Amino acid sequence: MITIKVTLKNLSSLTVAGGSTISSIDIPLNPLVLPPSSIKGAMRTAVSHAINVLGLLDGEYTSCGEIKPEKLKPCDVCSLFGYPNSKDSGCFTIEVDRKEVKRAYITRVSIDDKTQTASEGSLFTQEVIPTNNEFSFTIYYRCDLRLFKLLLYSILALRYWKLGRNSMIDVKVENTDEVCKSISCDEEVKSILSQLSDYMWG
Ligand SMILES: [Zn+2]
């Protein structure tokens, strides 16, 4: 088992929705604030995008894009993240540290796509976590070195992706030395870990 301690910072206001609709707020925060499944989902989409759309990772890894998860030969992304709608959680689980967060409320106007003007009666209130909040979470990994590298790339890919309702985020790994010791840390892993050792966007 390899343990990775990650800190995540939201660079714009963050809302992971999915809360109860019995609320005076139109878009409340998720009761878990930052559900592990949302982090995992963002990592999965971000790394699939890097593989399939951006053509990164030199064809080393495959991603089926969840189009045919029933395919006989599983792709690397499904092996690492597990299959959608199945109990298989793949190669790792995430635990988010609980903490109290500041909440703020913003009122927005929906814009009519056709006329590009505000739709009438379209004000809505959204609950947000203000910019520059830090969250800690821990990843528990249990597969081989090859997929471990894909996991590290998935964390890196979060910096170019979005979380919840379009929030930009940055991430860093707090225990890079420990991670390096717990696997046979080659040059590639060293290089990714050094990129992850501090925030990229500052
Ligand atoms: Zn797949």
Residues whose N, C-alpha, C, O or C-beta is under 5 A from the ligand:
A	BS01	ZN	C64 G65 E66 C75 C78
